[in-house]
């Protein structure tokens, strides 16, 4: 098809762009989890570098899983303020206004509290803090925090690390490269099983949140 003619533009055109990153965090977490599993499934004699990569993939999964959860709820509120009908088409104008009005109050709250406040604002049932998926998600964030703010503990004087073991014991299969004599946290804990559990945990939490609000799953 051939077009002939001339188009003249007068004035200026401006365009605003806003980039979301939660799905990238989620993809990164999934990638690292899969890579960790590949290493554990390998029958090859692993070098120190391979084991270092394995540990990196596990911690990377945990970091990015929590980052995806936090970025997504921040993006959610800002999409509300922007009246983004592409992602929030099921929410009416009144609901969007109600959510937009609480953003400044919840912006500095803890990750899971931001989700709870969104549900509360719209009269939806909040997550039961004593049950899953809230409990596991809270435990995942606790694990992430313990790694980010890591403080070594003597094996016979564990405090924070023992509490993590109590919360996560039997939640997932242990690191296949660890030995029974190794400290549960971080050595036995940080394996492909933990990485997969991290992904499953945020997926379950997000699925329930989106279902409660009637919006498209954000992951």
DARAHU-V68234 format. One record per backbone hydrogen bond with DSSP energy under -1.0 kcal/mol. CO is the residue of the C=O (numbers start at 1). NH is the residue of the N-H. If there is no record, write none. Layout:
CO,NH + CO,NH
This chain:
21,25 + 22,26 + 23,27 + 24,28 + 25,29 + 26,30 + 27,31 + 28,32 + 29,33 + 30,34 + 31,35 + 32,36 + 33,37 + 34,38 + 35,39 + 36,40 + 37,41 + 47,51 + 48,52 + 49,53 + 50,54 + 51,55 + 52,56 + 53,57 + 54,58 + 55,59 + 56,60 + 57,61 + 58,62 + 59,63 + 60,64 + 61,65 + 62,66 + 63,67 + 64,68 + 65,69 + 66,70 + 67,71 + 68,72 + 69,73 + 70,74 + 71,75 + 72,76 + 73,77 + 74,78 + 75,79 + 76,80 + 77,81 + 78,82 + 79,84 + 80,83 + 83,85 + 84,88 + 88,91 + 92,96 + 93,97 + 94,98 + 95,99 + 96,100 + 97,101 + 102,106 + 103,107 + 106,109 + 110,114 + 111,115 + 112,116 + 113,117 + 114,118 + 115,119 + 116,120 + 117,121 + 118,122 + 119,124 + 120,123 + 128,131 + 131,135 + 133,137 + 134,138 + 135,139 + 136,140 + 137,141 + 138,142 + 139,143 + 140,144 + 141,145 + 142,146 + 143,147 + 144,148 + 145,149 + 147,150 + 154,157 + 159,163 + 160,164 + 161,165 + 162,166 + 163,167 + 164,168 + 165,169 + 168,171 + 175,178 + 179,182 + 183,188 + 184,189 + 186,190 + 188,175 + 189,191 + 191,195 + 192,196 + 193,197 + 194,198 + 195,199 + 196,200 + 197,201 + 198,202 + 199,203 + 200,204 + 201,205 + 202,206 + 203,207 + 204,208 + 205,209 + 206,210 + 207,211 + 208,212 + 209,213 + 210,214 + 210,215
